[in-house]
Amino acid sequence: MPSIRYLGIATSLADTVRSTMRSAQYPHPAHAELARGYGPCRECLGTFRAGEEERILFTYQPFSDDQLPAPGPVFIHRESCSNYQSAAFPEPLRAVPLVVEGFDATGAPVRRESVGNARAEDVVSSVMGLPGVAFGHLRNAEAGCFVARIERID
């Protein structure tokens, strides 16, 4: 298994959304509301405390290649939070139903596997260890939206 790290969206992108209340990648408005669900926040990868924390909903494109459009709705905390970048699986995401997607260097999908009742790290290891997988995404298995990026660091 290659060494990997999990990444939330860039703080600069999140801060742009917070300051403009618009998607940083599209001309779409962002929407702030009191959290009604767990989220999670795509910057710190923590879940929201429903009814207590304010969150912002906006359109996010996880691919940098314009030929692979996959924009979708994501949430971040209304207030600044810490960007998640670690080799350790983000503990708050254990409560989130997840799918692991592996992509080749061009962004073409190689494998998609649901975590289900398995240990998340085992599914990530299985997908990221496949020949040709250059990076991966965690997605919410219920909503289908992007949660985090997985990068090789070896």
Z-matrix of the N, CA and C atoms (Angstrom, degrees):
N
C 1 1.460
C 2 1.526 1 109.38
N 3 1.326 2 116.66 1 130.09
C 4 1.468 3 119.61 2 177.42
C 5 1.527 4 110.79 3 -71.06
N 6 1.313 5 116.20 4 156.20
C 7 1.463 6 120.50 5 172.89
C 8 1.517 7 108.02 6 -71.37
N 9 1.321 8 115.84 7 138.12
C 10 1.465 9 120.33 8 -177.98
C 11 1.511 10 110.32 9 -133.95
N 12 1.323 11 115.12 10 169.08
C 13 1.453 12 121.29 11 170.10
C 14 1.525 13 108.24 12 -142.83
N 15 1.308 14 114.73 13 151.91
C 16 1.456 15 122.96 14 178.21
C 17 1.519 16 107.73 15 -101.05
N 18 1.331 17 116.14 16 138.62
C 19 1.458 18 120.87 17 -176.50
C 20 1.520 19 111.95 18 -130.95
N 21 1.332 20 115.49 19 131.87
C 22 1.454 21 120.39 20 168.35
C 23 1.526 22 108.34 21 -80.70
N 24 1.320 23 116.84 22 172.46
C 25 1.464 24 119.09 23 177.91
C 26 1.529 25 109.21 24 -65.54
N 27 1.308 26 116.36 25 157.43
C 28 1.460 27 122.27 26 -176.13
C 29 1.528 28 111.76 27 -62.09
N 30 1.317 29 115.37 28 138.74
C 31 1.461 30 121.27 29 177.91
C 32 1.523 31 110.76 30 -59.29
N 33 1.323 32 117.98 31 -38.80
C 34 1.469 33 120.16 32 -179.63
C 35 1.529 34 110.74 33 -60.89
N 36 1.321 35 117.47 34 -40.45
C 37 1.466 36 121.10 35 178.51
C 38 1.535 37 109.47 36 -66.97
N 39 1.333 38 117.62 37 -45.74
C 40 1.467 39 121.54 38 179.69
C 41 1.525 40 110.66 39 -61.71
N 42 1.329 41 117.44 40 -41.88
C 43 1.462 42 120.54 41 -179.99
C 44 1.531 43 111.29 42 -65.91
N 45 1.329 44 117.34 43 -35.80
C 46 1.467 45 120.43 44 176.33
C 47 1.522 46 110.19 45 -62.55
N 48 1.314 47 116.78 46 -44.39
C 49 1.468 48 120.52 47 177.82
C 50 1.525 49 110.02 48 -60.96
N 51 1.323 50 117.31 49 -45.58
C 52 1.465 51 120.78 50 -179.21
C 53 1.529 52 111.80 51 -61.27
N 54 1.322 53 116.96 52 -40.81
C 55 1.467 54 119.78 53 -175.11
C 56 1.530 55 113.19 54 -80.85
N 57 1.321 56 117.62 55 -29.76
C 58 1.477 57 120.04 56 -177.31
C 59 1.522 58 113.33 57 -102.57
N 60 1.344 59 116.72 58 -18.95
C 61 1.464 60 122.75 59 -173.61
C 62 1.531 61 110.99 60 55.06
N 63 1.350 62 113.24 61 40.27
C 64 1.469 63 121.92 62 174.23
C 65 1.519 64 107.13 63 -140.25
N 66 1.313 65 116.24 64 154.20
C 67 1.461 66 119.71 65 172.85
C 68 1.513 67 108.18 66 -58.94
N 69 1.315 68 116.90 67 139.90
C 70 1.467 69 120.50 68 179.35
C 71 1.523 70 111.72 69 -77.58
N 72 1.321 71 118.49 70 -13.71
C 73 1.467 72 122.33 71 -175.85
C 74 1.519 73 113.66 72 -112.42
N 75 1.313 74 117.67 73 -15.29
C 76 1.466 75 123.07 74 -176.71
C 77 1.520 76 108.77 75 -136.88
N 78 1.313 77 118.09 76 163.47
C 79 1.467 78 119.40 77 178.86
C 80 1.532 79 113.02 78 -83.30
N 81 1.329 80 117.39 79 25.99
C 82 1.459 81 121.51 80 -177.46
C 83 1.528 82 111.19 81 -87.16
N 84 1.323 83 116.90 82 142.01
C 85 1.458 84 119.02 83 174.78
C 86 1.524 85 110.78 84 -71.25
N 87 1.325 86 115.51 85 153.87
C 88 1.456 87 122.09 86 173.26
C 89 1.520 88 107.99 87 -99.97
N 90 1.310 89 116.33 88 161.33
C 91 1.465 90 121.22 89 -176.70
C 92 1.526 91 108.94 90 -131.22
N 93 1.332 92 116.33 91 128.07
C 94 1.471 93 120.70 92 177.30
C 95 1.523 94 109.56 93 -104.53
N 96 1.335 95 115.83 94 140.89
C 97 1.460 96 120.98 95 178.88
C 98 1.525 97 109.06 96 -158.36
N 99 1.305 98 115.57 97 163.75
C 100 1.452 99 120.98 98 172.68
C 101 1.520 100 107.19 99 -69.93
N 102 1.316 101 116.88 100 132.75
C 103 1.466 102 120.99 101 -176.92
C 104 1.525 103 110.71 102 -57.18
N 105 1.339 104 114.85 103 130.87
C 106 1.464 105 121.25 104 176.57
C 107 1.524 106 111.09 105 -110.09
N 108 1.327 107 116.12 106 -2.92
C 109 1.454 108 121.18 107 -178.95
C 110 1.508 109 110.08 108 -151.73
N 111 1.330 110 115.81 109 -175.12
C 112 1.468 111 121.25 110 -173.42
C 113 1.518 112 114.34 111 -78.21
N 114 1.306 113 118.64 112 -19.89
C 115 1.465 114 120.59 113 178.83
C 116 1.508 115 113.14 114 92.28
N 117 1.291 116 119.90 115 -114.47
C 118 1.470 117 131.24 116 1.93
C 119 1.531 118 112.03 117 -89.72
N 120 1.329 119 115.78 118 173.91
C 121 1.459 120 121.73 119 173.40
C 122 1.522 121 107.71 120 -69.79
N 123 1.317 122 117.08 121 130.74
C 124 1.472 123 120.66 122 -177.63
C 125 1.515 124 112.86 123 -83.25
N 126 1.312 125 118.29 124 -5.23
C 127 1.464 126 120.23 125 176.04
C 128 1.536 127 111.16 126 -93.77
N 129 1.324 128 117.99 127 -54.11
C 130 1.472 129 120.42 128 -177.78
C 131 1.524 130 112.19 129 -93.85
N 132 1.339 131 117.52 130 -11.10
C 133 1.470 132 125.56 131 -179.24
C 134 1.521 133 112.55 132 63.80
N 135 1.331 134 116.34 133 19.73
C 136 1.457 135 121.12 134 173.39
C 137 1.514 136 110.48 135 -91.06
N 138 1.313 137 116.53 136 154.99
C 139 1.454 138 120.54 137 176.17
C 140 1.530 139 109.58 138 -83.43
N 141 1.322 140 115.45 139 158.88
C 142 1.464 141 121.50 140 -179.79
C 143 1.525 142 110.53 141 -88.72
N 144 1.322 143 114.57 142 149.10
C 145 1.465 144 120.33 143 171.15
C 146 1.531 145 105.97 144 -89.97
N 147 1.333 146 115.52 145 102.19
C 148 1.464 147 121.35 146 -176.82
C 149 1.525 148 110.50 147 -56.01
N 150 1.336 149 114.72 148 134.54
C 151 1.453 150 121.00 149 179.72
C 152 1.510 151 114.92 150 79.29
N 153 1.347 152 117.19 151 -1.98
C 154 1.465 153 120.46 152 -177.78
C 155 1.528 154 113.67 153 -121.76
N 156 1.331 155 117.08 154 -36.86
C 157 1.461 156 120.49 155 -175.80
C 158 1.523 157 110.67 156 -108.35
N 159 1.331 158 114.74 157 144.61
C 160 1.448 159 119.70 158 175.12
C 161 1.531 160 108.63 159 -88.91
N 162 1.311 161 115.87 160 142.23
C 163 1.460 162 121.30 161 179.36
C 164 1.524 163 109.23 162 -133.14
N 165 1.343 164 113.60 163 159.36
C 166 1.463 165 120.62 164 178.27
C 167 1.518 166 108.14 165 -116.54
N 168 1.322 167 115.71 166 131.85
C 169 1.459 168 123.54 167 176.37
C 170 1.523 169 107.58 168 -103.24
N 171 1.343 170 116.60 169 130.50
C 172 1.462 171 120.14 170 177.93
C 173 1.524 172 110.09 171 -153.16
N 174 1.325 173 115.94 172 168.78
C 175 1.465 174 122.15 173 179.39
C 176 1.519 175 109.11 174 -87.12
N 177 1.339 176 114.96 175 130.73
C 178 1.466 177 120.78 176 -178.12
C 179 1.522 178 110.00 177 -130.75
N 180 1.320 179 116.30 178 139.75
C 181 1.463 180 123.78 179 176.83
C 182 1.530 181 108.19 180 -111.60
N 183 1.342 182 118.86 181 108.83
C 184 1.461 183 120.22 182 -176.34
C 185 1.518 184 115.20 183 -77.10
N 186 1.327 185 117.70 184 -11.85
C 187 1.466 186 120.57 185 179.16
C 188 1.514 187 109.87 186 -99.67
N 189 1.324 188 116.82 187 141.72
C 190 1.459 189 120.22 188 176.70
C 191 1.521 190 110.77 189 -87.80
N 192 1.319 191 116.95 190 -14.68
C 193 1.461 192 122.50 191 -179.51
C 194 1.526 193 109.40 192 -85.81
N 195 1.326 194 116.81 193 118.56
C 196 1.463 195 120.97 194 -178.51
C 197 1.525 196 113.16 195 -64.01
N 198 1.327 197 117.85 196 -15.94
C 199 1.459 198 120.22 197 -179.35
C 200 1.526 199 111.98 198 -79.78
N 201 1.319 200 117.72 199 -8.57
C 202 1.467 201 121.14 200 179.72
C 203 1.523 202 110.26 201 -120.13
N 204 1.319 203 117.10 202 66.70
C 205 1.462 204 117.45 203 -178.52
C 206 1.525 205 111.23 204 -67.16
N 207 1.309 206 116.09 205 126.90
C 208 1.461 207 122.14 206 177.67
C 209 1.523 208 109.40 207 -145.20
N 210 1.349 209 117.44 208 45.15
C 211 1.458 210 117.83 209 -178.92
C 212 1.518 211 111.18 210 -68.72
N 213 1.319 212 114.67 211 150.81
C 214 1.449 213 119.92 212 177.38
C 215 1.505 214 111.00 213 -164.42
N 216 1.326 215 115.77 214 172.17
C 217 1.465 216 120.25 215 -178.59
C 218 1.522 217 111.89 216 -77.54
N 219 1.329 218 115.93 217 138.53
C 220 1.460 219 122.45 218 175.28
C 221 1.525 220 108.93 219 -140.91
N 222 1.326 221 115.54 220 162.33
C 223 1.457 222 122.15 221 178.32
C 224 1.526 223 110.55 222 -117.13
N 225 1.331 224 115.27 223 148.66
C 226 1.464 225 122.41 224 167.15
C 227 1.529 226 107.31 225 -135.02
N 228 1.327 227 116.50 226 160.69
C 229 1.455 228 119.98 227 173.07
C 230 1.529 229 109.60 228 -63.12
N 231 1.314 230 117.17 229 143.26
C 232 1.473 231 121.79 230 176.59
C 233 1.523 232 109.61 231 -64.60
N 234 1.319 233 116.36 232 -40.06
C 235 1.463 234 121.88 233 177.47
C 236 1.531 235 108.73 234 -89.12
N 237 1.318 236 116.38 235 152.19
C 238 1.468 237 120.80 236 178.73
C 239 1.520 238 110.77 237 -55.67
N 240 1.319 239 115.40 238 144.64
C 241 1.462 240 121.45 239 177.44
C 242 1.527 241 107.77 240 -139.98
N 243 1.304 242 117.16 241 176.16
C 244 1.465 243 121.66 242 -176.64
C 245 1.521 244 110.94 243 -86.17
N 246 1.312 245 115.87 244 133.80
C 247 1.462 246 120.97 245 176.77
C 248 1.521 247 109.96 246 -70.68
N 249 1.327 248 116.40 247 130.61
C 250 1.457 249 120.81 248 -179.50
C 251 1.519 250 110.05 249 -86.47
N 252 1.321 251 116.41 250 124.01
C 253 1.467 252 123.92 251 174.08
C 254 1.514 253 106.50 252 -147.88
N 255 1.331 254 116.02 253 103.75
C 256 1.461 255 118.97 254 -175.94
C 257 1.518 256 110.44 255 -158.51
N 258 1.326 257 115.12 256 153.36
C 259 1.464 258 120.60 257 173.45
C 260 1.524 259 110.81 258 -76.59
N 261 1.316 260 117.23 259 -16.54
C 262 1.464 261 121.77 260 179.60
C 263 1.520 262 110.78 261 -82.51
N 264 1.319 263 116.40 262 137.69
C 265 1.457 264 120.33 263 176.18
C 266 1.525 265 108.70 264 -60.29
N 267 1.340 266 118.08 265 134.11
C 268 1.469 267 120.94 266 -178.81
C 269 1.532 268 111.21 267 -66.36
N 270 1.306 269 116.81 268 112.56
C 271 1.467 270 122.02 269 -175.13
C 272 1.532 271 114.05 270 -53.01
N 273 1.354 272 119.71 271 -42.78
C 274 1.463 273 118.54 272 -179.27
C 275 1.540 274 113.52 273 -60.29
N 276 1.328 275 117.35 274 -24.03
C 277 1.463 276 120.08 275 -178.00
C 278 1.524 277 112.83 276 -75.04
N 279 1.317 278 118.07 277 -9.80
C 280 1.474 279 120.16 278 177.26
C 281 1.526 280 111.29 279 -62.54
N 282 1.328 281 117.10 280 -24.96
C 283 1.461 282 121.87 281 -179.87
C 284 1.532 283 112.45 282 -87.39
N 285 1.325 284 116.89 283 -2.44
C 286 1.462 285 122.15 284 -176.38
C 287 1.529 286 109.37 285 -103.53
N 288 1.335 287 118.31 286 132.45
C 289 1.466 288 119.39 287 174.93
C 290 1.527 289 108.82 288 -68.66
N 291 1.326 290 116.73 289 123.31
C 292 1.467 291 120.34 290 -172.18
C 293 1.520 292 113.47 291 -123.16
N 294 1.329 293 113.83 292 154.01
C 295 1.454 294 124.49 293 169.20
C 296 1.520 295 105.75 294 -123.60
N 297 1.327 296 116.84 295 139.07
C 298 1.465 297 122.18 296 176.18
C 299 1.517 298 107.77 297 -105.81
N 300 1.327 299 116.22 298 127.58
C 301 1.458 300 121.62 299 177.65
C 302 1.522 301 109.28 300 -116.42
N 303 1.323 302 117.04 301 133.92
C 304 1.452 303 122.03 302 175.77
C 305 1.515 304 109.47 303 -111.65
N 306 1.338 305 116.44 304 138.19
C 307 1.465 306 122.81 305 -177.83
C 308 1.513 307 110.22 306 -126.67
N 309 1.334 308 116.46 307 150.57
C 310 1.458 309 119.15 308 173.77
C 311 1.522 310 109.43 309 -81.50
N 312 1.320 311 118.04 310 -178.73
C 313 1.464 312 122.46 311 -175.15
C 314 1.524 313 113.02 312 -62.25
N 315 1.331 314 117.89 313 -23.30
C 316 1.469 315 120.83 314 178.95
C 317 1.520 316 111.84 315 -87.68
N 318 1.320 317 117.58 316 -7.23
C 319 1.458 318 121.36 317 -177.37
C 320 1.516 319 113.71 318 94.59
N 321 1.326 320 116.97 319 3.11
C 322 1.466 321 120.02 320 178.13
C 323 1.527 322 109.06 321 -74.35
N 324 1.331 323 117.04 322 138.36
C 325 1.461 324 119.09 323 179.97
C 326 1.524 325 112.19 324 -66.97
N 327 1.336 326 115.91 325 138.76
C 328 1.460 327 122.39 326 177.34
C 329 1.526 328 109.77 327 -110.23
N 330 1.337 329 116.36 328 -43.70
C 331 1.462 330 120.22 329 -177.01
C 332 1.510 331 109.89 330 -155.81
N 333 1.314 332 115.63 331 145.58
C 334 1.472 333 123.39 332 176.09
C 335 1.515 334 106.87 333 -133.46
N 336 1.343 335 117.05 334 126.08
C 337 1.458 336 120.11 335 -176.40
C 338 1.532 337 110.26 336 -141.35
N 339 1.318 338 116.40 337 130.71
C 340 1.458 339 122.32 338 177.75
C 341 1.527 340 109.95 339 -75.35
N 342 1.325 341 116.68 340 140.90
C 343 1.453 342 121.10 341 176.90
C 344 1.528 343 109.81 342 -74.61
N 345 1.322 344 117.08 343 -42.56
C 346 1.462 345 120.61 344 179.69
C 347 1.515 346 111.38 345 53.31
N 348 1.334 347 117.01 346 -128.29
C 349 1.461 348 121.88 347 -179.76
C 350 1.525 349 113.05 348 -92.02
N 351 1.320 350 117.22 349 2.50
C 352 1.465 351 121.18 350 -179.59
C 353 1.531 352 110.29 351 -75.66
N 354 1.290 353 115.71 352 166.87
C 355 1.470 354 122.03 353 173.33
C 356 1.527 355 106.79 354 -74.46
N 357 1.325 356 117.65 355 125.36
C 358 1.467 357 122.23 356 -174.39
C 359 1.523 358 112.22 357 -54.54
N 360 1.340 359 117.09 358 -42.79
C 361 1.462 360 120.25 359 -178.61
C 362 1.529 361 111.80 360 -61.68
N 363 1.324 362 117.51 361 -33.25
C 364 1.465 363 120.62 362 179.36
C 365 1.521 364 111.28 363 -67.80
N 366 1.331 365 116.06 364 -40.39
C 367 1.471 366 119.74 365 178.49
C 368 1.530 367 109.70 366 -69.05
N 369 1.317 368 117.34 367 -42.89
C 370 1.472 369 120.95 368 177.16
C 371 1.521 370 109.43 369 -59.34
N 372 1.312 371 117.55 370 -46.18
C 373 1.464 372 121.99 371 179.64
C 374 1.522 373 111.28 372 -60.07
N 375 1.314 374 116.74 373 -42.43
C 376 1.464 375 121.60 374 179.46
C 377 1.522 376 111.51 375 -61.94
N 378 1.319 377 116.63 376 -46.68
C 379 1.473 378 120.91 377 -177.98
C 380 1.525 379 110.93 378 -72.06
N 381 1.338 380 117.17 379 -47.67
C 382 1.466 381 120.43 380 -176.52
C 383 1.526 382 112.31 381 -70.41
N 384 1.327 383 117.68 382 -19.04
C 385 1.452 384 121.35 383 179.11
C 386 1.519 385 114.11 384 -85.26
N 387 1.320 386 117.72 385 -4.54
C 388 1.465 387 120.55 386 179.99
C 389 1.523 388 111.35 387 -71.34
N 390 1.329 389 117.29 388 144.41
C 391 1.467 390 119.90 389 175.85
C 392 1.527 391 110.29 390 -58.44
N 393 1.307 392 115.40 391 135.66
C 394 1.462 393 120.46 392 177.26
C 395 1.507 394 115.66 393 89.52
N 396 1.323 395 118.70 394 -10.94
C 397 1.466 396 119.70 395 179.32
C 398 1.529 397 108.44 396 -80.42
N 399 1.335 398 115.24 397 119.95
C 400 1.464 399 121.42 398 -177.91
C 401 1.527 400 112.41 399 -100.20
N 402 1.336 401 116.75 400 -32.11
C 403 1.467 402 121.90 401 178.57
C 404 1.513 403 108.25 402 -157.07
N 405 1.304 404 115.60 403 170.47
C 406 1.457 405 119.14 404 -179.17
C 407 1.507 406 112.47 405 -142.81
N 408 1.323 407 114.51 406 170.04
C 409 1.459 408 122.47 407 174.54
C 410 1.516 409 108.71 408 -130.09
N 411 1.316 410 115.38 409 147.13
C 412 1.450 411 121.91 410 164.42
C 413 1.520 412 105.35 411 -98.83
N 414 1.325 413 116.09 412 135.04
C 415 1.461 414 121.49 413 176.75
C 416 1.515 415 109.01 414 -127.28
N 417 1.319 416 115.24 415 153.30
C 418 1.450 417 120.94 416 175.71
C 419 1.525 418 107.56 417 -74.17
N 420 1.328 419 117.43 418 121.76
C 421 1.465 420 121.89 419 -176.19
C 422 1.525 421 112.25 420 -69.02
N 423 1.323 422 118.44 421 -23.45
C 424 1.462 423 121.01 422 178.72
C 425 1.522 424 111.89 423 -84.46
N 426 1.331 425 117.14 424 -49.63
C 427 1.461 426 121.50 425 -175.54
C 428 1.526 427 112.84 426 -92.47
N 429 1.332 428 117.56 427 -20.36
C 430 1.463 429 121.29 428 179.79
C 431 1.512 430 114.55 429 82.13
N 432 1.322 431 118.35 430 -0.04
C 433 1.456 432 120.69 431 -174.51
C 434 1.527 433 112.48 432 -86.57
N 435 1.329 434 114.48 433 156.52
C 436 1.462 435 123.46 434 179.22
C 437 1.524 436 110.34 435 -60.64
N 438 1.351 437 115.72 436 139.35
C 439 1.466 438 121.18 437 175.97
C 440 1.523 439 110.92 438 -117.24
N 441 1.329 440 118.45 439 -50.47
C 442 1.464 441 120.86 440 -176.23
C 443 1.523 442 110.23 441 -157.99
N 444 1.318 443 115.14 442 162.13
C 445 1.469 444 122.02 443 176.38
C 446 1.536 445 108.95 444 -100.57
N 447 1.319 446 115.82 445 146.75
C 448 1.450 447 122.03 446 174.40
C 449 1.532 448 106.93 447 -119.12
N 450 1.319 449 117.22 448 124.09
C 451 1.470 450 121.25 449 -179.15
C 452 1.512 451 110.23 450 -118.93
N 453 1.320 452 115.75 451 147.51
C 454 1.463 453 121.65 452 169.85
C 455 1.520 454 107.34 453 -77.41
N 456 1.335 455 116.78 454 142.16
C 457 1.462 456 119.87 455 178.12
C 458 1.517 457 111.67 456 -122.93
N 459 1.344 458 116.44 457 15.01
C 460 1.462 459 118.92 458 178.72
C 461 1.514 460 110.58 459 -103.27
